Amino acid sequence: MSPTSPPTTLFDSDLMSDPHGVYDRLRQASPVHCTTTPDGAPVWVITRYQDVRAALTDPRLSLDKANARTVGRYQSSMPPELDAHLLNMDPPDHTRLRRLVAKAFTARHVENRRLRIQASTDELLNATTDQPADLMQALANPLPMVVICELLGIPAQDRRDFRTWTNSLLGPAPDAAVESRTAMREMHHYLLGIIAAKRARPTDDLLTAMIEAHDERDSLSESELVAMAFLILFAGYDNTVNLIGNATLALLLHPEVMAAVRDGHTPVRAVLEETLRWNPPSTLGVRRFALENLTIGGVDIPAGGRVWVSLISANRDGQFEEPDRFRPERTPAHLGFGHGIHYCLGAPLARLESEIALTSLLKRFPDLQLAVPPGNLAWAPSFHRRGLMALPVIW
Ligand code: HEM
């Protein structure tokens, strides 16, 4: 394959090592690219900003896996008992569930976490002694796990299991399929138990708030509660790890921006927003299924076709001036948190947590530097996550 031609099979390409380069070539070649997944299923990848934005509000694109039947094979890796959550639902089910869950995700709930997040960040930064150190291990990995477990109300003694399960589900291992099935079974069992315990003895946390969330007609069913807890853990954990890691890396690669942040000329929030555009934490797009025969960008997609709406590609489209440059002074309408009815419910929490992490890091270590040449940094070997294996720094 020439470096300028688009890959025919996305998954045989250098998508893991150079997602931006691969998507760049796809965008130039065609607005919608048909490829196959490693299990042989066809998938249509939408790459350009305007098409992506339109697709995210297109009611003819469904999140419900049941609509995948007609074309190709679609094998979900998730057990059905963890499926009843927002990212597998269309209206009216999605509307009902989101309304109920949103009650537990209020600004008050998020703001209530501020002091705890700050305390956890300080604790992690106080524990740093190694020189050089891996910032992923020291801060970016542990902080979101503590925050998400505290938010949900997972007791401290159970968090080690959570970390193990999450790593089995996300990590590349030779026997990953077996490991991740075991992890899902164990986590499912654990969540059923803790929900029953909180029903009996309510505490001040998100799980209890979701158990108690109801309106005059409705409340969350047992399977919806379990699946939502599972979604929040996964949607909330790994993405935030990689937002903290990728934003720190962006600062280390752009010392002039780092100086502007330190001097108070550039807000940390602007760095985070530009990171969500320039190098967001997830590589693949969000998944949809065509409810009918569609034509997008002049390309036909059959009913039942599996579609990836590529946020990472849209975020580097010519819609943005100098899209490949990291320029936090822009106020980009990036799509890093999605768009439309499925817009990330946890965005305020992810922003707060990452802002506290970066602000505290720069305050404590104003001379933070990369400890290795940028070319030596390794990205996670995953089609899903855009995250560093390690970020060696000199504090
Ligand atoms: C949905 C990204 C953090 C909970 C989404 C979507 C994106 C996204 C792109 C839309 C998916 C789609 O349209 O199919 C991110 C990123 C994060 C992050 C980049 C961190 C940097 C969080 C956190 C939580 C969370 C911390 C919870 C604590 C959710 C939920 C949904 C969602 C529940 C489903 C919303 C719905 O379908 O109505 N997220 N997320 N996310 N996110 Fe996040």
Residues whose N, C-alpha, C, O or C-beta is under 5 A from the ligand:
A	BS01	HEM	L86 L87 R98 I232 A235 G236 N239 T240 L243 V286 R287 L335 G336 F337 G338 I341 H342 Y343 C344 L345 G346 A347 L349 A350
